[in-house]
């Protein structure tokens, strides 16, 4: 018995030392003390094992010993197996900053580093712009008119966008721009997301484009000329990056710029002759100035000794000779202005290079640094806004749509997708708002930008699919009354652009994060490149301590022992503790994958993707917890937060399980499973009770529905296009009264008090008034209410020949 007790004491002591990453010294002390006690009071075998363990730990773990024999051997092996990082990968790794994503890699996230910067909302000027100018802009858009009738925004809307400087949100005030915060940009795009074409038209010039590149890298002369003109819309920008042979792999640009001399207006000018072909370029058909990425060469040494400068960015006016521009692509669903640009022997002077000649060859760095921020804002904000509009319309429609004498919102088959819509909207809003707040506090979140781009646009696709399902025939029939179908069919665009989602998930999130965010990997690689054995020793054995620490934390917390100390209330504490537990499991699995696969991990994209899924869901869960912590919850929000956290933690655990099932080294996988999931999977998908509550919350006039809709257009004024969210909100405010009268009429009909032919609601209301079942006030109320309901249920129809572009091809199916 004493032997068992001392064994458990030794085990507990070592787990405590490992959890705290206290180092080899304390581990040796535990083993020596317990070993001596065992020698005196219990088993000599246990004492021998512990003392031998202490000796091995001393030789391998104490710096004075290990540096003389162990570190050189490990360093030599590391040099052979460490992955080679290319120059383009180094640029990507060095771009941006590490913040909360780095904390999640440690396995012991310090929550204060997340909570230190509160989201304090927008400035008075920014909020006024969202409430007024943004409302005016979105109220001028009908999806059918914009996408089908015009294939463009209305001219008066273009004028508004230019006049109110929508294209100048990122441009400093000194150059005539709005100089909005990242939080404000996010709020603007969420508001405009009710129309995909409008959101893209405003979002792209404020994301990756000439404006941002000029602000950060342009010469003062370039800034003084272009920025005021971009801010007030005199210049419409586009940026040519992708082409037929360079999509996701933007570094493989085949477009060339050759330094040469050419006679211009009778003078010999030193410049660049460009040949390029670009496609999928947003705003290209109407752009007046083109930002262009190309590979720059100086074969004749006209600028110096460098022959291949690499990727370079330049600004080219639309009317430059040799450039073909103006044709359009037709993006699926929403034909926003997008098209190809071609150039043959286009000559530009050197001062067209963004930043001037000294920035030649810096294009890839410029693009990566801009993308790391822009990817956080434009598409994720659009996704969050589209999700909120889906809450407004799907929630309203399913409450007023009655089948089998009951609202379809009361049917469990409908409630399940409604709950998903509510939770994904809640998660998306928390993620974009708090990540934007990080940007405003000086961070450049490279890995979170990839997380938000992938997961929120996938959420958008799922939310719109669920919204389409619960609407049924209402939204599969296109026309001016269809507020969902065009946006649904255009969701594929967000999935594809700014880094295709497949690539983002399988290569970028973990592939970049594993090196960029890991506490030690970057230091180890730097030590290898610098042949610095002391730096390697410090990094490597710190890394080893982290592995042991994460193993101990993951194992004990999975058993419910030693929960992490988290600064959250009782409603959210257990979720934060689960995030901490899975952070340790994620860190351990990351190290196991990098150790067992080495450089092969680059090619094992599905392994990388599942680790990325773990990191992503932990990041999104952290944003939900931060949002809950900082805001005063409204009625119903606790349930939405709980559903969201259970969904994200279930997804995290599923990714962990799938990683363990597919890790090639099966022995390591079995050990990892015993450590990270000793009791099996514990986080299940949210239950039916929560789903029913969430469905009820967003299909009735509740505080949590109103909070989810706070970021979008909910008003309706004279002269505006019809706002379906406003119409549904008005119907839901009267729903309780209407439901009582529906039931009264149905009950009277069942009793035979109303004519059996009174099948239409309007006929039944008239009969109920005549029979004395309704008062006149009740009958009038229900006629007006039902009239609006019928309008919201009605779909469009068209003349037979409406959709034939060539009327001569029509077939007369009913000849006289």
C-alpha positions, 0 to 999 in steps of 0.5 A, spaced: 500 500 500 505 504 501 508 503 495 502 505 491 501 511 495 508 513 494 507 512 486 501 516 486 505 522 490 511 521 485 506 521 479 502 527 482 508 531 483 511 530 476 504 532 473 504 538 477 511 540 475 510 538 468 503 542 468 507 548 470 513 547 466 517 548 472 523 545 469 528 539 470 530 541 476 524 541 480 522 534 476 529 531 479 527 534 486 520 530 486 523 524 483 529 524 488 525 525 494 520 520 493 525 515 491 529 516 498 522 515 501 520 509 497 527 506 499 526 507 506 519 506 507 517 501 501 519 498 495 526 498 493 524 497 486 520 504 486 526 507 489 531 505 483 526 507 478 525 514 481 532 515 482 534 512 475 529 517 472 532 523 476 539 521 473 537 521 466 533 527 467 539 531 470 544 528 464 539 530 459 535 536 462 540 540 466 543 545 461 550 544 464 550 537 462 546 536 456 550 542 452 556 538 452 553 531 449 546 531 447 544 538 444 550 537 438 547 531 436 540 533 436 542 540 432 545 536 427 539 531 426 534 537 426 538 541 420 537 534 416 530 534 417 527 541 418 523 543 413 526 548 408 522 555 408 522 558 401 523 566 401 516 567 399 514 563 405 519 567 409 515 573 407 508 570 409 511 568 415 514 575 417 507 579 415 503 580 420 503 580 428 502 574 433 496 575 438 491 571 441 492 565 436 499 565 439 496 564 446 492 558 443 498 554 441 501 555 448 496 550 451 496 555 457 492 561 454 493 567 458 486 570 458 488 577 460 491 578 453 485 577 450 480 581 454 485 587 455 483 591 450 475 592 450 471 593 444 468 600 446 464 601 440 464 606 434 466 614 434 460 618 434 462 620 427 463 613 425 456 611 428 452 616 424 455 614 418 453 607 419 446 609 421 445 614 416 449 614 409 449 606 410 442 606 411 441 610 405 445 606 400 442 600 402 435 602 401 437 604 394 438 597 392 433 591 390 437 585 389 433 583 382 434 590 379 441 591 381 443 584 379 438 582 373 435 589 370 441 593 371 447 588 372 450 594 376 448 599 381 443 605 380 447 611 377 444 615 383 447 610 388 454 611 385 453 618 386 452 617 393 458 612 394 462 618 391 459 624 395 459 620 401 467 617 400 465 610 401 471 608 397 475 612 402 474 609 408 481 607 409 484 613 406 487 618 412 483 625 413 489 629 410 488 626 403 480 627 404 479 620 406 474 618 412 480 614 416 475 610 419 477 604 424 477 597 422 471 596 427 467 602 423 469 598 416 466 592 419 460 595 421 459 599 414 460 592 410 455 588 415 450 594 414 451 593 406 451 586 406 444 586 404 446 587 397 452 583 395 454 587 389 453 593 394 458 590 399 463 588 394 463 594 390 465 598 397 469 593 400 474 591 395 477 598 394 478 599 401 481 592 402 486 589 397 487 595 392 491 601 390 488 605 396 491 601 401 498 600 398 499 607 396 497 609 404 502 604 406 508 604 401 506 610 396 511 616 394 508 622 397 507 625 390 503 619 389 499 620 395 498 627 394 495 626 387 491 619 387 489 619 394 484 625 394 481 622 387 480 615 390 477 618 396 472 622 393 471 617 387 474 621 381 478 615 381 475 608 381 481 603 382 482 595 381 487 591 382 490 586 377 493 580 381 490 573 379 490 571 372 489 564 368 495 561 370 496 564 377 490 564 382 491 561 389 499 561 387 500 568 386 507 568 386 507 564 380 505 570 376 507 569 368 506 577 367 512 580 366 515 587 366 522 588 362 526 595 364 527 598 357 528 605 354 523 608 349 522 614 346 516 618 349 514 625 346 520 626 342 524 624 349 528 617 351 524 615 357 527 609 362 521 605 364 518 598 363 515 594 358 509 590 360 505 584 358 500 581 362 493 577 362 489 578 368 482 576 370 477 576 376 479 583 377 473 586 381 471 593 378 476 592 372 470 594 367 469 601 370 476 602 373 480 609 372 486 606 375 489 599 375 494 597 380 498 591 377 502 586 380 508 583 375 514 580 375 520 585 374 526 584 370 532 588 368 536 584 363 540 589 360 542 592 367 539 599 366 538 600 373 544 596 376 546 589 377 540 586 379 537 582 373 530 579 377 527 584 381 521 579 383 514 581 384 513 589 383 506 593 383 505 599 379 499 604 378 497 604 371 492 609 368 486 606 364 487 610 358 495 607 357 496 605 350 496 597 349 492 596 355 485 592 354 480 593 359 472 594 359 469 587 358 466 583 364 465 577 367 459 574 370 460 572 377 455 567 379 449 569 382 451 577 383 454 580 377 458 585 380 463 589 376 468 584 375 472 583 368 479 581 365 485 586 363 490 585 358 496 588 356 501 588 350 507 592 350 504 597 355 510 602 356 510 605 363 515 610 366 519 607 373 515 612 377 509 608 376 511 603 381 508 604 387 513 607 392 517 609 386 524 605 384 526 603 391 520 599 392 521 594 385 521 587 387 517 588 394 510 587 391 509 580 394 511 583 401 506 589 400 501 584 398 501 579 403 502 585 409 495 588 406 492 581 405 493 579 412 488 585 414 484 586 408 482 578 409 480 580 416 475 585 414 471 585 407 469 578 406 468 576 413 464 582 415 459 581 409 458 574 411 456 576 418 452 581 415 448 576 410 447 571 416 444 577 420 439 578 414 438 571 414 436 571 421 431 577 420 428 574 414 428 566 415 426 568 422 420 572 420 418 568 414 417 561 418 413 565 424 408 568 419 408 562 414 402 557 416 402 550 414 397 544 418 394 550 422 400 552 425 407 556 424 412 552 421 417 555 426 413 551 431 416 544 427 422 541 429 424 540 422 425 547 421 427 549 428 434 545 427 436 550 421 433 556 425 438 554 431 444 554 426 442 560 423 442 564 430 448 561 432 453 562 426 450 569 426 452 570 433 459 567 432 460 571 426 459 577 429 463 576 435 469 574 430 469 580 426 467 585 431 473 583 436 478 581 430 477 588 428 478 591 435 485 587 435 487 591 428 485 598 431 489 596 437 495 595 433 495 588 431 496 585 424 492 578 425 495 574 419 493 567 422 486 570 424 485 573 417 485 566 414 481 563 420 475 568 419 476 568 411 475 560 411 470 559 416 465 565 416 464 564 409 463 557 410 458 559 415 455 564 410 454 558 405 451 554 410 446 559 413 444 561 406 442 554 405 439 553 411 435 560 410 433 557 403 431 551 406 426 554 411 423 558 406 421 553 401 418 555 394 418 563 396 426 563 395 427 558 389 422 563 385 427 569 382 424 576 382 423 583 385 420 580 391 426 574 392 430 577 397 435 571 398 435 567 392 440 571 388 445 572 394 444 565 396 447 563 389 452 568 389 455 565 396 460 561 392 464 567 390 466 569 397 468 561 398 473 562 392 476 569 392 481 572 396 484 565 397 480 559 395 477 556 401 480 549 400 487 552 400 486 556 406 483 551 410 488 545 408 495 550 407 494 556 410 491 556 417 495 551 420 501 551 415 502 558 417 500 558 424 505 552 426 511 556 424 508 563 425 505 562 432 508 557 435 512 559 441 519 556 439 519 553 432 521 560 429 526 560 434 529 553 432 529 555 425 532 561 426 538 558 430 539 553 424 539 558 419 544 562 424 548 555 426 547 558 433 547 552 438 546 556 444 540 559 441 537 552 439 539 549 445 534 554 449 529 554 444 529 546 443 529 544 450 523 550 452 519 546 446 520 540 450 518 543 456 512 545 452 510 538 450 511 535 457 506 541 459 501 540 454 501 533 455 500 534 463 495 539 462 491 536 456 491 529 460 489 532 467 484 537 464 480 531 460 479 527 467 476 534 470 482 535 474 486 542 475 481 546 471 484 552 468 483 558 472 479 563 467 476 570 468 469 568 466 462 568 469 458 562 471 455 561 465 461 561 461 466 559 465 466 551 463 466 553 456 473 557 457 476 551 461 474 547 455 478 552 450 484 551 455 483 544 455 483 543 448 488 548 447 493 544 450 491 538 446 492 542 440 499 544 442 501 537 443 498 534 437 501 540 433 508 538 436 506 530 434 505 532 427 511 536 426 515 531 429 513 525 426 512 528 419 517 533 419 517 536 412 512 531 409 507 535 413 507 540 408 504 535 403 499 532 408 494 537 407 488 533 410 492 533 417 494 540 417 487 542 415 484 538 421 489 541 426 487 548 423 480 546 424 482 545 432 485 552 432 480 555 428 474 553 432 478 555 439 479 562 436 472 563 434 470 560 441 474 565 444 471 571 440 464 569 443 467 568 450 470 575 449 463 578 446 459 575 452 464 578 457 464 585 455 457 586 453 451 586 458 447 580 455 439 580 453 434 576 454 435 569 450 443 571 449 445 566 454 442 560 450 445 563 444 452 563 447 451 556 450 449 553 443 454 557 440 460 554 444 457 547 444 457 547 437 464 550 436 467 545 442 463 539 438 467 541 432 474 542 436 473 535 439 471 532 432 477 535 429 481 532 434 478 525 433 479 525 426 486 527 426 488 522 431 484 517 426 488 519 421 495 521 424 500 516 420 504 514 426 499 509 429 503 508 435 503 516 437 496 516 435 494 511 440 498 515 446 495 522 444 488 519 444 490 516 451 492 523 453 487 527 450 481 523 450 482 518 456 474 518 457 472 519 450 469 524 446 465 528 451 462 534 447 456 533 443 452 537 438 447 542 441 441 538 444 434 539 441 432 543 447 437 549 446 435 548 438 427 549 440 429 555 444 433 559 439 428 558 434 423 561 438 428 567 440 429 569 432 422 567 430 418 572 435 419 579 437 425 578 442 431 582 445 436 577 442 433 577 435 433 585 435 441 584 438 442 580 432 439 584 427 442 591 430 448 591 425 443 591 419 438 595 415 431 594 419 428 601 418 423 602 412 422 609 410 418 613 404 422 612 397 426 606 400 426 600 396 422 595 400 425 592 406 423 585 408 426 585 415 422 591 417 416 588 414 417 582 418 419 585 424 412 589 424 409 583 423 412 579 429 410 585 433 403 584 432 404 576 432 401 574 439 395 578 437 394 575 431 395 568 433 390 568 438 385 570 433 387 565 428 386 560 433 379 563 435 377 563 427 380 556 426 376 553 433 370 556 430 370 553 423 372 546 427 365 547 431 361 548 424 360 556 426 363 558 420 361 556 413 365 550 410 367 554 404 370 559 408 377 556 406 381 562 405 383 566 411 380 572 408 373 569 407 374 566 414 375 573 418 369 575 414 365 570 416 367 570 423 365 577 424 358 576 421 357 570 426 359 574 432 366 570 433 370 577 431 369 584 433 369 589 427 376 591 430 379 584 430 376 583 423 379 589 421 386 587 424 386 580 421 384 583 414 390 588 414 395 583 418 393 577 413 394 582 407 401 583 409 402 576 410 400 574 403 404 580 400 410 576 404 408 570 401 407 572 394 412 570 388 413 573 382 411 571 375 413 574 368 411 574 361 412 567 357 418 571 353 421 575 359 427 571 359 429 569 352 435 574 350 433 572 343 426 573 342 427 569 335 428 563 338 422 562 342 417 556 341 410 557 340 407 551 344 400 553 343 399 555 335 392 558 334 
